[in-house]
Amino acid sequence: MLSKADSTGKPVWYVRLYHDGRERRFGSFSTKTKAREFYEKAKLEQKEGRFFPERYQVGGYAKLAEVLEEYLMAFTGRSERDERRYKKTWLDLLPGARLNAITPALLETLRGKLSEGGRSPQTVNRYMQFLRRVLRKAVRDGKIFSC
């Protein structure tokens, strides 16, 4: 278990479990007791072979197109034209993608595709920075969880 402070400074508890050789985090729980109860229940389910983390994971199922649109609606910077161009390119590269389908390996592949299109390395970095900003906002809004 681990705790983090929320925006008001109050501790929020998370449970860390290893499943299929990978650490997964579950939460947030308002009290340590609730987190411990979840942990004990999940460990029992793992022991009995009934543990399916998808049941407990919330978020990550939003579509990239929705998140990009929300980001642009809230955008107040100077380069809205560039932001719209980045959005269009990412929608062309990832049509209909859900946030939980975007993996680091996929991003490296897409970075290569962006480079093949005749873009300079600096321009490719701008596309990646745009997506990073969008995904950070999605994490902040609870649409996807970071590990």
VENDA-V851200 format. One record per pair of residues at least 12 apart in sequence whose ideal C-beta (glycine too) atoms are under 10 Angstrom apart, sorted by the first residue. I is the first residue (numbers start at 1). J is the second residue. If there is no record, write none. Layout:
i:I j:J
i:I j:J
This chain:
i:1 j:13
i:1 j:14
i:1 j:15
i:1 j:16
i:1 j:26
i:1 j:27
i:1 j:29
i:1 j:32
i:1 j:35
i:1 j:36
i:1 j:38
i:1 j:39
i:2 j:14
i:2 j:15
i:2 j:16
i:2 j:25
i:2 j:27
i:2 j:35
i:3 j:27
i:3 j:28
i:3 j:29
i:3 j:32
i:3 j:35
i:4 j:27
i:4 j:28
i:6 j:28
i:6 j:30
i:10 j:30
i:11 j:28
i:11 j:29
i:11 j:30
i:11 j:31
i:11 j:32
i:12 j:27
i:12 j:28
i:12 j:29
i:12 j:30
i:12 j:31
i:12 j:35
i:13 j:26
i:13 j:27
i:13 j:28
i:13 j:29
i:13 j:30
i:13 j:31
i:13 j:32
i:13 j:33
i:13 j:34
i:13 j:35
i:13 j:36
i:13 j:38
i:13 j:39
i:14 j:26
i:14 j:27
i:14 j:28
i:14 j:29
i:14 j:35
i:14 j:38
i:14 j:145
i:15 j:27
i:15 j:28
i:15 j:29
i:15 j:34
i:15 j:35
i:15 j:36
i:15 j:37
i:15 j:38
i:15 j:39
i:15 j:40
i:15 j:41
i:15 j:42
i:15 j:43
i:15 j:56
i:16 j:39
i:16 j:147
i:17 j:38
i:17 j:39
i:17 j:42
i:17 j:43
i:17 j:46
i:17 j:51
i:17 j:53
i:17 j:56
i:18 j:46
i:19 j:42
i:19 j:46
i:19 j:51
i:19 j:52
i:19 j:53
i:20 j:53
i:22 j:53
i:22 j:147
i:23 j:147
i:24 j:42
i:24 j:53
i:24 j:56
i:24 j:57
i:24 j:145
i:24 j:147
i:25 j:57
i:25 j:145
i:25 j:146
i:25 j:147
i:26 j:38
i:26 j:39
i:26 j:42
i:26 j:53
i:26 j:56
i:26 j:57
i:26 j:58
i:26 j:145
i:27 j:56
i:27 j:58
i:27 j:145
i:28 j:58
i:28 j:142
i:28 j:145
i:38 j:56
i:41 j:56
i:42 j:56
i:54 j:100
i:57 j:100
i:57 j:145
i:58 j:142
i:58 j:143
i:58 j:144
i:58 j:145
i:59 j:99
i:59 j:100
i:59 j:138
i:59 j:139
i:59 j:141
i:59 j:142
i:59 j:143
i:59 j:144
i:59 j:145
i:60 j:98
i:60 j:99
i:60 j:100
i:60 j:101
i:60 j:102
i:60 j:138
i:60 j:142
i:60 j:143
i:60 j:144
i:60 j:145
i:61 j:98
i:61 j:99
i:61 j:100
i:61 j:101
i:61 j:143
i:61 j:144
i:62 j:98
i:62 j:99
i:62 j:100
i:62 j:138
i:62 j:141
i:62 j:142
i:62 j:143
i:62 j:144
i:63 j:94
i:63 j:96
i:63 j:97
i:63 j:98
i:63 j:99
i:63 j:101
i:63 j:143
i:64 j:87
i:64 j:90
i:64 j:91
i:64 j:93
i:64 j:94
i:64 j:95
i:64 j:96
i:64 j:97
i:64 j:98
i:64 j:99
i:64 j:101
i:64 j:102
i:64 j:131
i:64 j:134
i:64 j:135
i:64 j:138
i:65 j:87
i:65 j:90
i:65 j:91
i:65 j:94
i:65 j:95
i:65 j:96
i:65 j:97
i:65 j:98
i:66 j:98
i:66 j:99
i:66 j:138
i:66 j:143
i:67 j:98
i:67 j:99
i:67 j:134
i:67 j:135
i:67 j:137
i:67 j:138
i:67 j:141
i:67 j:143
i:67 j:144
i:68 j:83
i:68 j:84
i:68 j:86
i:68 j:87
i:68 j:88
i:68 j:90
i:68 j:91
i:68 j:94
i:68 j:130
i:68 j:131
i:68 j:134
i:68 j:138
i:69 j:87
i:69 j:91
i:70 j:134
i:70 j:137
i:70 j:138
i:70 j:141
i:70 j:143
i:71 j:83
i:71 j:87
i:71 j:130
i:71 j:131
i:71 j:133
i:71 j:134
i:71 j:135
i:71 j:136
i:71 j:137
i:71 j:138
i:71 j:141
i:72 j:84
i:72 j:86
i:72 j:87
i:72 j:134
i:74 j:137
i:75 j:87
i:75 j:133
i:75 j:134
i:75 j:137
i:77 j:133
i:79 j:126
i:79 j:130
i:82 j:126
i:82 j:127
i:82 j:130
i:83 j:130
i:83 j:133
i:83 j:134
i:85 j:126
i:85 j:127
i:85 j:130
i:86 j:126
i:86 j:127
i:86 j:128
i:86 j:129
i:86 j:130
i:86 j:131
i:86 j:133
i:86 j:134
i:87 j:130
i:87 j:131
i:87 j:134
i:89 j:110
i:89 j:113
i:89 j:114
i:89 j:117
i:89 j:119
i:89 j:127
i:89 j:130
i:89 j:131
i:90 j:102
i:90 j:110
i:90 j:114
i:90 j:127
i:90 j:130
i:90 j:131
i:90 j:134
i:93 j:106
i:93 j:109
i:93 j:110
i:93 j:113
i:93 j:114
i:93 j:117
i:93 j:127
i:93 j:131
i:94 j:106
i:94 j:107
i:94 j:110
i:94 j:131
i:98 j:144
i:99 j:134
i:99 j:135
i:99 j:138
i:99 j:139
i:99 j:143
i:99 j:144
i:99 j:145
i:100 j:143
i:100 j:144
i:100 j:145
i:102 j:131
i:102 j:135
i:102 j:138
i:102 j:144
i:107 j:128
i:107 j:131
i:107 j:132
i:107 j:135
i:110 j:124
i:110 j:127
i:110 j:128
i:110 j:131
i:111 j:124
i:111 j:125
i:111 j:127
i:111 j:128
i:112 j:124
i:114 j:126
i:114 j:127
i:114 j:128
